[in-house]
Amino acid sequence: MTKTIFYKKTVSSKGRVKYTPVYEYDQTLLDSFPKGTHLVMVYPGGTSKRYNIDPNYAAMIAAGRVAEDAVCDAIAESQKLKPQKQPITEEQRDLWRKLAASFNRDDYPLIRPAAIDAAEAAVKAMIKEAEKLMTNESVKAAFEQFLLVAELSKKENN
């Protein structure tokens, strides 16, 4: 295992040059993975890593990860605040205050989950449904054929 040490060059007021170690980098350690099957996606500005996936679902998980940004955008757009069509009634205001009091708070704000949380939940739901479907022999055979065709078309396009 080799480590790369980075140094900072400093010049004293007398003009002497000194190199001070400031950073240690071990590519083997930082880029290693635990035992298992993993999916790594590299894109401009970052990477996405999913650990211990079932290889049978790699294509679906990758597709879900690719679609995650589009799903996030759609969810965020759908969750934009909109004005109420009618003002709150006195009865509704009293009920709201009663709810806040039951939580021992002066106010009881409601928040929406982040779009990324909803998108990740959607991808997990896709995986769960795919696992159910893969118990059917016909679905398994169709998926294996899909993987074969996908691999062949990948080789053809490269």
PyMOL commands that place a pseudoatom at each C-alpha (Angstrom):
pseudoatom trace, name=CA, resn=MET, resi=1, chain=A, elem=C, hetatm=0, pos=[0.000, 0.000, 0.000]
pseudoatom trace, name=CA, resn=THR, resi=2, chain=A, elem=C, hetatm=0, pos=[1.534, 3.280, -1.102]
pseudoatom trace, name=CA, resn=LYS, resi=3, chain=A, elem=C, hetatm=0, pos=[0.558, 6.658, 0.178]
pseudoatom trace, name=CA, resn=THR, resi=4, chain=A, elem=C, hetatm=0, pos=[1.096, 9.968, -1.539]
pseudoatom trace, name=CA, resn=ILE, resi=5, chain=A, elem=C, hetatm=0, pos=[2.032, 12.844, 0.713]
pseudoatom trace, name=CA, resn=PHE, resi=6, chain=A, elem=C, hetatm=0, pos=[1.406, 16.384, -0.457]
pseudoatom trace, name=CA, resn=TYR, resi=7, chain=A, elem=C, hetatm=0, pos=[3.544, 19.242, 0.792]
pseudoatom trace, name=CA, resn=LYS, resi=8, chain=A, elem=C, hetatm=0, pos=[3.035, 22.965, 1.064]
pseudoatom trace, name=CA, resn=LYS, resi=9, chain=A, elem=C, hetatm=0, pos=[5.907, 25.156, -0.024]
pseudoatom trace, name=CA, resn=THR, resi=10, chain=A, elem=C, hetatm=0, pos=[6.547, 28.100, 2.294]
pseudoatom trace, name=CA, resn=VAL, resi=11, chain=A, elem=C, hetatm=0, pos=[9.212, 30.781, 2.012]
pseudoatom trace, name=CA, resn=SER, resi=12, chain=A, elem=C, hetatm=0, pos=[10.480, 32.427, 5.170]
pseudoatom trace, name=CA, resn=SER, resi=13, chain=A, elem=C, hetatm=0, pos=[11.191, 36.127, 5.464]
pseudoatom trace, name=CA, resn=LYS, resi=14, chain=A, elem=C, hetatm=0, pos=[14.890, 35.262, 4.980]
pseudoatom trace, name=CA, resn=GLY, resi=15, chain=A, elem=C, hetatm=0, pos=[14.100, 33.532, 1.679]
pseudoatom trace, name=CA, resn=ARG, resi=16, chain=A, elem=C, hetatm=0, pos=[14.486, 29.971, 2.909]
pseudoatom trace, name=CA, resn=VAL, resi=17, chain=A, elem=C, hetatm=0, pos=[12.213, 27.414, 1.307]
pseudoatom trace, name=CA, resn=LYS, resi=18, chain=A, elem=C, hetatm=0, pos=[10.513, 24.881, 3.545]
pseudoatom trace, name=CA, resn=TYR, resi=19, chain=A, elem=C, hetatm=0, pos=[8.155, 22.037, 2.591]
pseudoatom trace, name=CA, resn=THR, resi=20, chain=A, elem=C, hetatm=0, pos=[5.577, 21.022, 5.193]
pseudoatom trace, name=CA, resn=PRO, resi=21, chain=A, elem=C, hetatm=0, pos=[3.400, 17.890, 4.818]
pseudoatom trace, name=CA, resn=VAL, resi=22, chain=A, elem=C, hetatm=0, pos=[-0.242, 18.963, 4.684]
pseudoatom trace, name=CA, resn=TYR, resi=23, chain=A, elem=C, hetatm=0, pos=[-2.182, 16.088, 3.166]
pseudoatom trace, name=CA, resn=GLU, resi=24, chain=A, elem=C, hetatm=0, pos=[-1.892, 12.333, 2.883]
pseudoatom trace, name=CA, resn=TYR, resi=25, chain=A, elem=C, hetatm=0, pos=[-3.725, 10.442, 0.162]
pseudoatom trace, name=CA, resn=ASP, resi=26, chain=A, elem=C, hetatm=0, pos=[-4.119, 6.689, -0.048]
pseudoatom trace, name=CA, resn=GLN, resi=27, chain=A, elem=C, hetatm=0, pos=[-5.973, 5.808, -3.257]
pseudoatom trace, name=CA, resn=THR, resi=28, chain=A, elem=C, hetatm=0, pos=[-6.174, 2.115, -2.411]
pseudoatom trace, name=CA, resn=LEU, resi=29, chain=A, elem=C, hetatm=0, pos=[-7.860, 2.848, 0.905]
pseudoatom trace, name=CA, resn=LEU, resi=30, chain=A, elem=C, hetatm=0, pos=[-10.171, 5.603, -0.336]
pseudoatom trace, name=CA, resn=ASP, resi=31, chain=A, elem=C, hetatm=0, pos=[-11.285, 3.820, -3.495]
pseudoatom trace, name=CA, resn=SER, resi=32, chain=A, elem=C, hetatm=0, pos=[-11.738, 0.366, -1.973]
pseudoatom trace, name=CA, resn=PHE, resi=33, chain=A, elem=C, hetatm=0, pos=[-15.085, -1.374, -1.649]
pseudoatom trace, name=CA, resn=PRO, resi=34, chain=A, elem=C, hetatm=0, pos=[-16.306, -3.940, 0.854]
pseudoatom trace, name=CA, resn=LYS, resi=35, chain=A, elem=C, hetatm=0, pos=[-17.039, -7.474, -0.306]
pseudoatom trace, name=CA, resn=GLY, resi=36, chain=A, elem=C, hetatm=0, pos=[-20.153, -7.644, -2.501]
pseudoatom trace, name=CA, resn=THR, resi=37, chain=A, elem=C, hetatm=0, pos=[-21.631, -6.283, -5.697]
pseudoatom trace, name=CA, resn=HIS, resi=38, chain=A, elem=C, hetatm=0, pos=[-21.726, -2.517, -6.021]
pseudoatom trace, name=CA, resn=LEU, resi=39, chain=A, elem=C, hetatm=0, pos=[-23.038, 0.007, -8.536]
pseudoatom trace, name=CA, resn=VAL, resi=40, chain=A, elem=C, hetatm=0, pos=[-20.927, 3.118, -9.149]
pseudoatom trace, name=CA, resn=MET, resi=41, chain=A, elem=C, hetatm=0, pos=[-22.082, 6.002, -11.332]
pseudoatom trace, name=CA, resn=VAL, resi=42, chain=A, elem=C, hetatm=0, pos=[-19.715, 8.855, -12.144]
pseudoatom trace, name=CA, resn=TYR, resi=43, chain=A, elem=C, hetatm=0, pos=[-21.147, 12.100, -13.483]
pseudoatom trace, name=CA, resn=PRO, resi=44, chain=A, elem=C, hetatm=0, pos=[-19.947, 15.700, -13.762]
pseudoatom trace, name=CA, resn=GLY, resi=45, chain=A, elem=C, hetatm=0, pos=[-19.637, 17.042, -10.251]
pseudoatom trace, name=CA, resn=GLY, resi=46, chain=A, elem=C, hetatm=0, pos=[-19.877, 13.805, -8.319]
pseudoatom trace, name=CA, resn=THR, resi=47, chain=A, elem=C, hetatm=0, pos=[-20.373, 10.095, -7.978]
pseudoatom trace, name=CA, resn=SER, resi=48, chain=A, elem=C, hetatm=0, pos=[-23.120, 7.836, -6.713]
pseudoatom trace, name=CA, resn=LYS, resi=49, chain=A, elem=C, hetatm=0, pos=[-22.345, 4.528, -5.019]
pseudoatom trace, name=CA, resn=ARG, resi=50, chain=A, elem=C, hetatm=0, pos=[-24.828, 1.817, -4.065]
pseudoatom trace, name=CA, resn=TYR, resi=51, chain=A, elem=C, hetatm=0, pos=[-23.414, -1.046, -2.033]
pseudoatom trace, name=CA, resn=ASN, resi=52, chain=A, elem=C, hetatm=0, pos=[-24.413, -4.706, -1.859]
pseudoatom trace, name=CA, resn=ILE, resi=53, chain=A, elem=C, hetatm=0, pos=[-26.925, -4.686, -4.673]
pseudoatom trace, name=CA, resn=ASP, resi=54, chain=A, elem=C, hetatm=0, pos=[-28.346, -7.771, -6.306]
pseudoatom trace, name=CA, resn=PRO, resi=55, chain=A, elem=C, hetatm=0, pos=[-26.621, -8.012, -9.722]
pseudoatom trace, name=CA, resn=ASN, resi=56, chain=A, elem=C, hetatm=0, pos=[-29.928, -9.029, -11.293]
pseudoatom trace, name=CA, resn=TYR, resi=57, chain=A, elem=C, hetatm=0, pos=[-31.258, -5.547, -10.576]
pseudoatom trace, name=CA, resn=ALA, resi=58, chain=A, elem=C, hetatm=0, pos=[-28.203, -3.515, -11.612]
pseudoatom trace, name=CA, resn=ALA, resi=59, chain=A, elem=C, hetatm=0, pos=[-29.800, -2.222, -14.818]
pseudoatom trace, name=CA, resn=MET, resi=60, chain=A, elem=C, hetatm=0, pos=[-33.005, -1.273, -13.042]
pseudoatom trace, name=CA, resn=ILE, resi=61, chain=A, elem=C, hetatm=0, pos=[-31.198, 0.385, -10.144]
pseudoatom trace, name=CA, resn=ALA, resi=62, chain=A, elem=C, hetatm=0, pos=[-28.970, 2.293, -12.577]
pseudoatom trace, name=CA, resn=ALA, resi=63, chain=A, elem=C, hetatm=0, pos=[-32.040, 3.415, -14.528]
pseudoatom trace, name=CA, resn=GLY, resi=64, chain=A, elem=C, hetatm=0, pos=[-33.693, 4.504, -11.291]
pseudoatom trace, name=CA, resn=ARG, resi=65, chain=A, elem=C, hetatm=0, pos=[-30.585, 6.446, -10.311]
pseudoatom trace, name=CA, resn=VAL, resi=66, chain=A, elem=C, hetatm=0, pos=[-30.456, 8.113, -13.729]
pseudoatom trace, name=CA, resn=ALA, resi=67, chain=A, elem=C, hetatm=0, pos=[-34.148, 9.014, -13.445]
pseudoatom trace, name=CA, resn=GLU, resi=68, chain=A, elem=C, hetatm=0, pos=[-33.793, 10.246, -9.862]
pseudoatom trace, name=CA, resn=ASP, resi=69, chain=A, elem=C, hetatm=0, pos=[-33.068, 13.849, -10.855]
pseudoatom trace, name=CA, resn=ALA, resi=70, chain=A, elem=C, hetatm=0, pos=[-36.067, 13.944, -13.174]
pseudoatom trace, name=CA, resn=VAL, resi=71, chain=A, elem=C, hetatm=0, pos=[-38.227, 12.401, -10.454]
pseudoatom trace, name=CA, resn=CYS, resi=72, chain=A, elem=C, hetatm=0, pos=[-36.929, 14.980, -7.946]
pseudoatom trace, name=CA, resn=ASP, resi=73, chain=A, elem=C, hetatm=0, pos=[-37.730, 17.828, -10.336]
pseudoatom trace, name=CA, resn=ALA, resi=74, chain=A, elem=C, hetatm=0, pos=[-41.244, 16.512, -10.924]
pseudoatom trace, name=CA, resn=ILE, resi=75, chain=A, elem=C, hetatm=0, pos=[-41.870, 16.041, -7.204]
pseudoatom trace, name=CA, resn=ALA, resi=76, chain=A, elem=C, hetatm=0, pos=[-40.479, 19.474, -6.337]
pseudoatom trace, name=CA, resn=GLU, resi=77, chain=A, elem=C, hetatm=0, pos=[-42.662, 21.087, -9.000]
pseudoatom trace, name=CA, resn=SER, resi=78, chain=A, elem=C, hetatm=0, pos=[-45.715, 19.266, -7.709]
pseudoatom trace, name=CA, resn=GLN, resi=79, chain=A, elem=C, hetatm=0, pos=[-44.998, 20.364, -4.131]
pseudoatom trace, name=CA, resn=LYS, resi=80, chain=A, elem=C, hetatm=0, pos=[-44.741, 24.089, -4.770]
pseudoatom trace, name=CA, resn=LEU, resi=81, chain=A, elem=C, hetatm=0, pos=[-46.837, 26.084, -2.374]
pseudoatom trace, name=CA, resn=LYS, resi=82, chain=A, elem=C, hetatm=0, pos=[-50.070, 27.378, -3.791]
pseudoatom trace, name=CA, resn=PRO, resi=83, chain=A, elem=C, hetatm=0, pos=[-52.450, 29.931, -2.317]
pseudoatom trace, name=CA, resn=GLN, resi=84, chain=A, elem=C, hetatm=0, pos=[-55.485, 28.593, -0.510]
pseudoatom trace, name=CA, resn=LYS, resi=85, chain=A, elem=C, hetatm=0, pos=[-58.708, 29.057, -2.418]
pseudoatom trace, name=CA, resn=GLN, resi=86, chain=A, elem=C, hetatm=0, pos=[-60.625, 30.065, 0.688]
pseudoatom trace, name=CA, resn=PRO, resi=87, chain=A, elem=C, hetatm=0, pos=[-59.525, 31.685, 3.947]
pseudoatom trace, name=CA, resn=ILE, resi=88, chain=A, elem=C, hetatm=0, pos=[-59.331, 29.585, 7.085]
pseudoatom trace, name=CA, resn=THR, resi=89, chain=A, elem=C, hetatm=0, pos=[-62.461, 29.570, 9.220]
pseudoatom trace, name=CA, resn=GLU, resi=90, chain=A, elem=C, hetatm=0, pos=[-62.588, 30.343, 12.944]
pseudoatom trace, name=CA, resn=GLU, resi=91, chain=A, elem=C, hetatm=0, pos=[-63.405, 26.694, 13.652]
pseudoatom trace, name=CA, resn=GLN, resi=92, chain=A, elem=C, hetatm=0, pos=[-60.363, 25.543, 11.653]
pseudoatom trace, name=CA, resn=ARG, resi=93, chain=A, elem=C, hetatm=0, pos=[-58.158, 28.094, 13.463]
pseudoatom trace, name=CA, resn=ASP, resi=94, chain=A, elem=C, hetatm=0, pos=[-59.400, 26.822, 16.863]
pseudoatom trace, name=CA, resn=LEU, resi=95, chain=A, elem=C, hetatm=0, pos=[-58.745, 23.212, 15.857]
pseudoatom trace, name=CA, resn=TRP, resi=96, chain=A, elem=C, hetatm=0, pos=[-55.256, 24.178, 14.679]
pseudoatom trace, name=CA, resn=ARG, resi=97, chain=A, elem=C, hetatm=0, pos=[-54.508, 25.879, 18.019]
pseudoatom trace, name=CA, resn=LYS, resi=98, chain=A, elem=C, hetatm=0, pos=[-55.819, 22.812, 19.870]
pseudoatom trace, name=CA, resn=LEU, resi=99, chain=A, elem=C, hetatm=0, pos=[-53.487, 20.592, 17.811]
pseudoatom trace, name=CA, resn=ALA, resi=100, chain=A, elem=C, hetatm=0, pos=[-50.518, 22.860, 18.604]
pseudoatom trace, name=CA, resn=ALA, resi=101, chain=A, elem=C, hetatm=0, pos=[-51.400, 22.793, 22.315]
pseudoatom trace, name=CA, resn=SER, resi=102, chain=A, elem=C, hetatm=0, pos=[-51.568, 18.988, 22.319]
pseudoatom trace, name=CA, resn=PHE, resi=103, chain=A, elem=C, hetatm=0, pos=[-47.919, 18.980, 21.187]
pseudoatom trace, name=CA, resn=ASN, resi=104, chain=A, elem=C, hetatm=0, pos=[-46.990, 21.548, 23.895]
pseudoatom trace, name=CA, resn=ARG, resi=105, chain=A, elem=C, hetatm=0, pos=[-45.944, 24.086, 21.289]
pseudoatom trace, name=CA, resn=ASP, resi=106, chain=A, elem=C, hetatm=0, pos=[-47.085, 27.572, 20.450]
pseudoatom trace, name=CA, resn=ASP, resi=107, chain=A, elem=C, hetatm=0, pos=[-47.099, 26.595, 16.818]
pseudoatom trace, name=CA, resn=TYR, resi=108, chain=A, elem=C, hetatm=0, pos=[-47.185, 23.316, 15.005]
pseudoatom trace, name=CA, resn=PRO, resi=109, chain=A, elem=C, hetatm=0, pos=[-45.631, 23.804, 11.576]
pseudoatom trace, name=CA, resn=LEU, resi=110, chain=A, elem=C, hetatm=0, pos=[-46.065, 21.172, 8.918]
pseudoatom trace, name=CA, resn=ILE, resi=111, chain=A, elem=C, hetatm=0, pos=[-43.215, 20.444, 6.541]
pseudoatom trace, name=CA, resn=ARG, resi=112, chain=A, elem=C, hetatm=0, pos=[-42.964, 18.485, 3.356]
pseudoatom trace, name=CA, resn=PRO, resi=113, chain=A, elem=C, hetatm=0, pos=[-40.265, 15.865, 2.920]
pseudoatom trace, name=CA, resn=ALA, resi=114, chain=A, elem=C, hetatm=0, pos=[-37.373, 16.771, 0.643]
pseudoatom trace, name=CA, resn=ALA, resi=115, chain=A, elem=C, hetatm=0, pos=[-37.757, 15.781, -2.995]
pseudoatom trace, name=CA, resn=ILE, resi=116, chain=A, elem=C, hetatm=0, pos=[-34.637, 13.582, -2.795]
pseudoatom trace, name=CA, resn=ASP, resi=117, chain=A, elem=C, hetatm=0, pos=[-36.254, 11.582, 0.033]
pseudoatom trace, name=CA, resn=ALA, resi=118, chain=A, elem=C, hetatm=0, pos=[-39.336, 10.978, -2.103]
pseudoatom trace, name=CA, resn=ALA, resi=119, chain=A, elem=C, hetatm=0, pos=[-37.203, 10.018, -5.127]
pseudoatom trace, name=CA, resn=GLU, resi=120, chain=A, elem=C, hetatm=0, pos=[-35.152, 7.554, -3.071]
pseudoatom trace, name=CA, resn=ALA, resi=121, chain=A, elem=C, hetatm=0, pos=[-38.348, 6.089, -1.691]
pseudoatom trace, name=CA, resn=ALA, resi=122, chain=A, elem=C, hetatm=0, pos=[-39.617, 5.690, -5.254]
pseudoatom trace, name=CA, resn=VAL, resi=123, chain=A, elem=C, hetatm=0, pos=[-36.434, 3.876, -6.323]
pseudoatom trace, name=CA, resn=LYS, resi=124, chain=A, elem=C, hetatm=0, pos=[-36.653, 1.586, -3.272]
pseudoatom trace, name=CA, resn=ALA, resi=125, chain=A, elem=C, hetatm=0, pos=[-40.278, 0.868, -4.117]
pseudoatom trace, name=CA, resn=MET, resi=126, chain=A, elem=C, hetatm=0, pos=[-39.249, 0.003, -7.689]
pseudoatom trace, name=CA, resn=ILE, resi=127, chain=A, elem=C, hetatm=0, pos=[-36.658, -2.438, -6.328]
pseudoatom trace, name=CA, resn=LYS, resi=128, chain=A, elem=C, hetatm=0, pos=[-39.175, -4.020, -3.955]
pseudoatom trace, name=CA, resn=GLU, resi=129, chain=A, elem=C, hetatm=0, pos=[-41.716, -4.489, -6.752]
pseudoatom trace, name=CA, resn=ALA, resi=130, chain=A, elem=C, hetatm=0, pos=[-39.035, -5.918, -9.058]
pseudoatom trace, name=CA, resn=GLU, resi=131, chain=A, elem=C, hetatm=0, pos=[-38.072, -8.440, -6.373]
pseudoatom trace, name=CA, resn=LYS, resi=132, chain=A, elem=C, hetatm=0, pos=[-41.701, -9.589, -6.189]
pseudoatom trace, name=CA, resn=LEU, resi=133, chain=A, elem=C, hetatm=0, pos=[-41.913, -9.884, -9.964]
pseudoatom trace, name=CA, resn=MET, resi=134, chain=A, elem=C, hetatm=0, pos=[-38.653, -11.836, -10.193]
pseudoatom trace, name=CA, resn=THR, resi=135, chain=A, elem=C, hetatm=0, pos=[-40.255, -14.751, -8.350]
pseudoatom trace, name=CA, resn=ASN, resi=136, chain=A, elem=C, hetatm=0, pos=[-42.157, -15.485, -11.577]
pseudoatom trace, name=CA, resn=GLU, resi=137, chain=A, elem=C, hetatm=0, pos=[-40.134, -17.713, -13.938]
pseudoatom trace, name=CA, resn=SER, resi=138, chain=A, elem=C, hetatm=0, pos=[-41.453, -15.956, -17.060]
pseudoatom trace, name=CA, resn=VAL, resi=139, chain=A, elem=C, hetatm=0, pos=[-40.419, -12.559, -15.706]
pseudoatom trace, name=CA, resn=LYS, resi=140, chain=A, elem=C, hetatm=0, pos=[-36.975, -13.947, -14.822]
pseudoatom trace, name=CA, resn=ALA, resi=141, chain=A, elem=C, hetatm=0, pos=[-36.537, -15.298, -18.341]
pseudoatom trace, name=CA, resn=ALA, resi=142, chain=A, elem=C, hetatm=0, pos=[-37.676, -12.000, -19.898]
pseudoatom trace, name=CA, resn=PHE, resi=143, chain=A, elem=C, hetatm=0, pos=[-35.291, -10.061, -17.676]
pseudoatom trace, name=CA, resn=GLU, resi=144, chain=A, elem=C, hetatm=0, pos=[-32.375, -12.316, -18.601]
pseudoatom trace, name=CA, resn=GLN, resi=145, chain=A, elem=C, hetatm=0, pos=[-33.241, -11.780, -22.266]
pseudoatom trace, name=CA, resn=PHE, resi=146, chain=A, elem=C, hetatm=0, pos=[-33.357, -8.017, -21.628]
pseudoatom trace, name=CA, resn=LEU, resi=147, chain=A, elem=C, hetatm=0, pos=[-29.884, -8.149, -20.046]
pseudoatom trace, name=CA, resn=LEU, resi=148, chain=A, elem=C, hetatm=0, pos=[-28.559, -10.091, -23.033]
pseudoatom trace, name=CA, resn=VAL, resi=149, chain=A, elem=C, hetatm=0, pos=[-30.028, -7.635, -25.547]
pseudoatom trace, name=CA, resn=ALA, resi=150, chain=A, elem=C, hetatm=0, pos=[-28.787, -4.676, -23.486]
pseudoatom trace, name=CA, resn=GLU, resi=151, chain=A, elem=C, hetatm=0, pos=[-25.269, -6.140, -23.375]
pseudoatom trace, name=CA, resn=LEU, resi=152, chain=A, elem=C, hetatm=0, pos=[-25.296, -6.832, -27.118]
pseudoatom trace, name=CA, resn=SER, resi=153, chain=A, elem=C, hetatm=0, pos=[-26.516, -3.341, -27.957]
pseudoatom trace, name=CA, resn=LYS, resi=154, chain=A, elem=C, hetatm=0, pos=[-23.879, -1.865, -25.635]
pseudoatom trace, name=CA, resn=LYS, resi=155, chain=A, elem=C, hetatm=0, pos=[-21.151, -3.748, -27.514]
pseudoatom trace, name=CA, resn=GLU, resi=156, chain=A, elem=C, hetatm=0, pos=[-22.649, -2.680, -30.840]
pseudoatom trace, name=CA, resn=ASN, resi=157, chain=A, elem=C, hetatm=0, pos=[-22.731, 1.021, -29.869]
pseudoatom trace, name=CA, resn=ASN, resi=158, chain=A, elem=C, hetatm=0, pos=[-19.141, 1.060, -28.548]
for i in range(1, 158): cmd.bond("trace and resi %d" % i, "trace and resi %d" % (i + 1))
show_as sticks, trace
zoom trace
